[in-house]
């Protein structure tokens, strides 16, 4: 396949959303709630500026790019190409497409950022006319606009006293693969906890992305169940699977504030009932070394 085989079209929520989420999880991985794919898409669509495109091959999304324009400068975001489709000019076409979109709006300068650890992409942008500038990139998150994230600065100002959680206001949403996108930010919190605990697997865990974890969950024809704990935002989850007569609780996490309230037990019991419905002969749960509290 060459670059011309890929068609670049405007993002269509009904057609492309699920594929874009999966691509971003694979290519980027996510360590912060404000970068969760679903949230990014929702925020971009709310702006409604038409600066969001996908590259498709036979209807399958293989690349994305977003742009932003403040009336003077433009920005390039979320330029991604599926690993199997790189080196074929698709990334350059997406970049050019976004540049034309910005230029048509009167943009006079285009900026972009490269995440630390991803310096390998620098050559790609230099080949497309970009150069490193003497700037210091700074930023802050507006936590009030990130669903489910507590502003710790406000909490500190109030003596770090968190209000009580009423269990009758907590909802558990059950589903399957379609809920995995909501798990990603919470999974990264759990992953960072595991890295902090240490143990024999900490080096392996520290380099793992949710995209890789997702691929493992979907491999081998597993039946998958995902439950999300919702309380004004996603605050916990449980992922269970059944394969070959064996049921497993693959991953379970609750934000610290929601622990010790019976939610972990509810998630576990629900997962075990689901396994019983599938007639499993064996049930498995694994806790990493060093995580004695989970045991």
N, C-alpha and C positions, 0 to 999 in steps of 0.2 A: 504494500500500500504506500502511495506517495501522498504528499500534502494535498494535492488536488482531489484525492479521493475522499477527503474529509469535507463535510459541509458545515459552514459556520452559520448559526441561526440564533435569533434572540431566545433567551431562556423562557421556557413555557412551564409554569408551575405544575400544570396537570400532567405533563409528559416527562419532564426532566428531573424533578425534585429528588426522587429516590436515587436515581443514578448519580446525580451530582454529589449527594451526601456520601454515597459509597466511594466515589472517586476521591473526594477530599479526605475522607478517613484513611484511605490507602496512601495517598500522596503526602499529606501533611501530618496526620496524627494531630491530636489536640491536647494541650496542657492547661488551657484556661477556659472557663465557662463562656467568656465573651467571644471566643472563637468557635463555639459549637456550630456545626454546619447548619442545623435547623434555624438557630437564632440569626446567623449571618444572612441566610436567605430571606427570612421574614423581615429583617431590618432593611435589606436592599429593596425588596418589593414594596415596602411601605414608602420609600422615597419615590419610587415610580419614575426614575430618570431614564430608563431604557438602556442603561450601560452595563448590561449583563448578557454574556453570550456563551454558547456552548459549541464545541466541535463534535459532530456526529459522523459515524460511519455505519451505514445501513441501519440508521435509527438509534444506534448505541452511542451514548456519550463517552467520548475519549479525551475531551479537553474542556477547559473553562477559562474564562477571564472576566473580571469585573473592573470597572473604572469608576472614578468619582471626580466631580468637578465642583469647585467652590466659587466659580465666576472668574477666576484668574489662573490658578494652577490646577492641574489634573493629577490624579493618582491611579496607578495600576495595582490591582489586588488579585489574589486568588488565581494567578495564572498557573494552571496545572495541566499536565498531559499524562495519560496513563502510561506506566512504564513500558508496556508492550508496544506503544506507538511512538516512542521518542526517536529522535534522529531522523525524522521524516519531514520536518518543516512545519509541523502543525503548530508548535509553540510560537514560531515566528509569525505565522499567519494570524494567530489569535492576538498577538501583541500588536501587529499592524492594524488589525480590525479595531482594537480598542483605541489606538492612536488616532485613527480616522474619526472615530466617534467623538473623541474629545476635540479634535481640530475643528470639526463641523460646528461645535458650540462656541468657538472663539478662543479656545485654550491656547496659552502662549508658552507654557512650560509643563512638562510631565515629570513627576517624581515616582519613585518606588522604593521599597525597603526590602532588604534581604536579611532573613533571620540568622542570628549567630548559629554557626554549625552547618549552614547551608551555603558556604562560600563557593561551592562547586558550580553554582548557577551563575556566578558573576561573569564568567566567560561568555555565556549565552547572551546576557544583556549587553556586554561590551560589543559583541559581534553585531548587535542590533542598534548600535549608536548611543548607548548609555555610558556614562562615566561616573566614577566615584567622586563625590563632592565632599568638601571639608565642612561637614555638619555633625552635630551631635543630636541624635534622635532621642526625644523624650516623650513620655506619654503618661496618662493617668486614665483609669477606668471609671466610668460613671456607674457605680454599682447599683444605684437605684433603678437603672434601666436594664439590668441583667437579671433575668428571672431566677429566683432561688438563691441569690448570692447575698449574704449578709454584709453590710458595710461595717467592718470592724472598727473603723475610726469613730463612727457614731456610737458604737457600743462602748468604746473606751471612754468617751465623753460622758456616758451615762453610768459609769462605774462598772461597765462590762456585765451588767445584769441583763440576761436575756429573758424575755417574757415566756411564760409557761406555754406549753403546747397542748391544746385540747385534742384528745384522740378522736373525738367525734368529727373533727374538721379534717382529719387526715384521710386521704383517699388512696386506695391501691388499684392501679390500672393494670389489667392483665392483657397480654397479647403474645405476639411472636416476633419474627424478624423485623417487622415494621417499627418496633420500638427501640431497636438497637441504637439508632441515631441519638436518642435522648439519653442513653446510658453513657456515651463517651465522656462528658465532663466529669461525671461521678467516678467513672472507672479510672480516670487520670488521678483523681484525689486518692483513690485506693492504691494505685500503683506507687504514688509518691510516698504513701505511708509504708508500703512494703519496702521501698528503697531505704527509708529512714530506719526501719527496724533492723536492716542488715541481714545477716544470715548467708548461707552458701549460694543463694540464688540472686542476691542483690544486684550484681553486675549485669546478669542477663535481663533482669526486670527493668533496670534503668534505661535500657536501650529499646524497650518494646513500645510499639505504638498500638493504639486501639484498632487501627486498620488491620494490623497483623493478628491481633486477638480475634477480631471479627472473622477473618478468613478461617482461623482455626475452628471457631464455633460453627461455621457453615460447612465445614469439610465433612466428608464421610456420610452424608445423608442423614444427619442427626435430626430428630424432632426437637424443636427448640421452644422454650417458654420464657417469656420475659415479663417481669412484674416491676412496675414503677411505683414508688411511694411519692405521693404528691401532696404538698402542703404550701400552697402559694408559689410553687415551683417544685422541681424534681429534687427530692432530698434523699433518695435511696433506691436501691434496685436489687433484684435477684434474677440471675440467669440460670436456668436448669436445662438439661438435655437428656434425651433417651436415645440410645443406640445399641443395637445388638443385645437387647434384654437387660441392659445396665442403665440405671438412672444416676445422674450426677448433678449436684449443685456446683456449677462451674464458678460462680462469682456472686458474692453477696456483700453489700455495703450500705451503711447508713451514715449520714453526716453525724458528727459527735453529739450535737444537740438532741438528736432523736434516738439515741441509744438508751438502753435501760428502761424502755417504755413498752416492751413486748412486741415491737414491730419486727425485730429479727426473728422471733419465734413464729409470728404470724406468717412471715415470708417462707420460713423453713417448712412449716407444717403444710402450707399451700403447695409448695414444690413437691413434698413427699406424697400428698394426695394425688397430684397430677401424675407422678410416676406410677402410683398404684393403678390409676386408670389405664395406663399403658401396659400393665401386667409385667413390670420388670421383675427379674429374679434377684437383683442385687442393687443396692443403693450406695452411692459413694459421695463423700465430701472430703476435700483436701484443704488443709490449712498450712500455710508456709511456715517453715521453721522460724521461730522468733515471735510468732503471733499467737502466744499462749492464750491471750484473752479471747480469741475466736474459738479455740479449743474448749 
